[in-house]
Amino acid sequence: MVILVKIFGELRKKIEGFNISGSLPLTMQIQSNGIETIADILNKFTIEKEETSHLFVNGTYSGFNKKVKDGDRVGLFPKNMSLLYKWYFTRNEDE
């Protein structure tokens, strides 16, 4: 049971054990065991909420409390890659 996680920009440097070069996102599959929300994924990689700008689950702009499950695709963007989504789209958040 896995979740596909794509980590963009400077957030890639937070992940140990990977050779980061170029501008492509770091793509990895993580086990979904114990992972319920985007916040859980951030905690797994010791990424602070304040370091992120935009979060996506299956292409939908999402919040920290958005639930994730086996087979989901998650994108994590840092502050310096801020997008205009927050002005035009509502953040999808489970609570």
C-alpha atoms as a printed R data frame, in Angstrom:
   type eleno elety resid chain resno       x      y       z
1  ATOM     1    CA   MET     A     1   0.000  0.000   0.000
2  ATOM     2    CA   VAL     A     2   1.752  3.158  -1.166
3  ATOM     3    CA   ILE     A     3   1.276  6.875  -1.634
4  ATOM     4    CA   LEU     A     4   3.203  8.615  -4.420
5  ATOM     5    CA   VAL     A     5   4.840 11.800  -3.112
6  ATOM     6    CA   LYS     A     6   6.439 14.478  -5.305
7  ATOM     7    CA   ILE     A     7   8.557 17.020  -3.464
8  ATOM     8    CA   PHE     A     8   9.476 20.196  -5.314
9  ATOM     9    CA   GLY     A     9  12.156 22.882  -5.047
10 ATOM    10    CA   GLU     A    10  14.048 23.507  -1.832
11 ATOM    11    CA   LEU     A    11  11.951 20.965   0.075
12 ATOM    12    CA   ARG     A    12  13.906 18.244  -1.759
13 ATOM    13    CA   LYS     A    13  16.965 19.132   0.345
14 ATOM    14    CA   LYS     A    14  15.109 18.009   3.472
15 ATOM    15    CA   ILE     A    15  15.090 14.392   2.279
16 ATOM    16    CA   GLU     A    16  18.246 12.484   3.172
17 ATOM    17    CA   GLY     A    17  19.778  9.816   0.989
18 ATOM    18    CA   PHE     A    18  18.890 11.290  -2.405
19 ATOM    19    CA   ASN     A    19  21.167 12.989  -4.913
20 ATOM    20    CA   ILE     A    20  19.336 16.195  -5.798
21 ATOM    21    CA   SER     A    21  20.340 17.797  -9.073
22 ATOM    22    CA   GLY     A    22  18.480 19.804 -11.660
23 ATOM    23    CA   SER     A    23  14.956 21.058 -11.204
24 ATOM    24    CA   LEU     A    24  12.860 17.901 -11.422
25 ATOM    25    CA   PRO     A    25  10.793 16.996  -8.369
26 ATOM    26    CA   LEU     A    26  11.927 14.243  -6.050
27 ATOM    27    CA   THR     A    27   9.447 11.414  -6.628
28 ATOM    28    CA   MET     A    28   9.088  8.577  -4.149
29 ATOM    29    CA   GLN     A    29   6.612  6.024  -2.943
30 ATOM    30    CA   ILE     A    30   5.960  5.797   0.784
31 ATOM    31    CA   GLN     A    31   4.055  3.193   2.730
32 ATOM    32    CA   SER     A    32   0.576  4.411   3.637
33 ATOM    33    CA   ASN     A    33   0.667  2.658   7.038
34 ATOM    34    CA   GLY     A    34   0.219  5.290   9.754
35 ATOM    35    CA   ILE     A    35  -0.236  8.112   7.236
36 ATOM    36    CA   GLU     A    36  -3.695  9.674   7.413
37 ATOM    37    CA   THR     A    37  -3.211 13.315   6.341
38 ATOM    38    CA   ILE     A    38  -0.819 15.568   4.464
39 ATOM    39    CA   ALA     A    39   0.409 16.771   7.875
40 ATOM    40    CA   ASP     A    40   1.527 13.186   8.612
41 ATOM    41    CA   ILE     A    41   3.588 13.175   5.410
42 ATOM    42    CA   LEU     A    42   5.208 16.492   6.348
43 ATOM    43    CA   ASN     A    43   6.059 15.089   9.791
44 ATOM    44    CA   LYS     A    44   7.566 11.962   8.224
45 ATOM    45    CA   PHE     A    45  10.019 14.135   6.287
46 ATOM    46    CA   THR     A    46  10.508 16.745   9.063
47 ATOM    47    CA   ILE     A    47   9.061 19.479   6.860
48 ATOM    48    CA   GLU     A    48   7.509 22.351   8.814
49 ATOM    49    CA   LYS     A    49   4.109 23.632   7.677
50 ATOM    50    CA   GLU     A    50   5.610 27.128   7.398
51 ATOM    51    CA   GLU     A    51   8.085 25.862   4.779
52 ATOM    52    CA   THR     A    52   5.303 24.896   2.375
53 ATOM    53    CA   SER     A    53   3.265 27.001   0.009
54 ATOM    54    CA   HIS     A    54   0.938 24.662  -1.839
55 ATOM    55    CA   LEU     A    55  -0.112 21.075  -1.276
56 ATOM    56    CA   PHE     A    56  -1.951 18.877  -3.756
57 ATOM    57    CA   VAL     A    57  -3.685 15.507  -3.484
58 ATOM    58    CA   ASN     A    58  -4.519 13.894  -6.830
59 ATOM    59    CA   GLY     A    59  -4.162 17.281  -8.539
60 ATOM    60    CA   THR     A    60  -6.525 19.089  -6.141
61 ATOM    61    CA   TYR     A    61  -5.276 22.051  -4.085
62 ATOM    62    CA   SER     A    62  -5.419 20.760  -0.508
63 ATOM    63    CA   GLY     A    63  -4.755 21.689   3.111
64 ATOM    64    CA   PHE     A    64  -2.721 20.122   5.896
65 ATOM    65    CA   ASN     A    65  -5.664 18.127   7.241
66 ATOM    66    CA   LYS     A    66  -6.598 16.616   3.867
67 ATOM    67    CA   LYS     A    67  -6.909 12.860   4.271
68 ATOM    68    CA   VAL     A    68  -4.730 10.661   2.060
69 ATOM    69    CA   LYS     A    69  -5.012  6.981   1.278
70 ATOM    70    CA   ASP     A    70  -3.364  4.162  -0.613
71 ATOM    71    CA   GLY     A    71  -2.859  5.070  -4.270
72 ATOM    72    CA   ASP     A    72  -3.045  8.858  -3.796
73 ATOM    73    CA   ARG     A    73  -0.585 11.249  -5.446
74 ATOM    74    CA   VAL     A    74   0.670 14.082  -3.230
75 ATOM    75    CA   GLY     A    75   2.619 17.173  -4.346
76 ATOM    76    CA   LEU     A    76   4.496 19.378  -1.856
77 ATOM    77    CA   PHE     A    77   5.681 22.851  -2.936
78 ATOM    78    CA   PRO     A    78   7.956 25.194  -0.926
79 ATOM    79    CA   LYS     A    79   7.296 28.869  -0.147
80 ATOM    80    CA   ASN     A    80   9.655 30.070  -2.877
81 ATOM    81    CA   MET     A    81   7.518 28.291  -5.503
82 ATOM    82    CA   SER     A    82   4.280 29.977  -4.471
83 ATOM    83    CA   LEU     A    83   1.452 29.715  -6.987
84 ATOM    84    CA   LEU     A    84  -1.662 31.805  -7.591
85 ATOM    85    CA   TYR     A    85  -3.948 28.911  -6.602
86 ATOM    86    CA   LYS     A    86  -4.806 30.439  -3.238
87 ATOM    87    CA   TRP     A    87  -6.420 33.398  -4.987
88 ATOM    88    CA   TYR     A    88  -8.516 31.409  -7.438
89 ATOM    89    CA   PHE     A    89  -9.228 28.007  -5.904
90 ATOM    90    CA   THR     A    90 -10.662 26.876  -2.595
91 ATOM    91    CA   ARG     A    91  -8.377 24.649  -0.585
92 ATOM    92    CA   ASN     A    92  -9.844 21.148  -0.132
93 ATOM    93    CA   GLU     A    93  -9.463 20.183   3.524
94 ATOM    94    CA   ASP     A    94 -10.902 17.291   5.512
95 ATOM    95    CA   GLU     A    95 -11.575 17.912   9.179
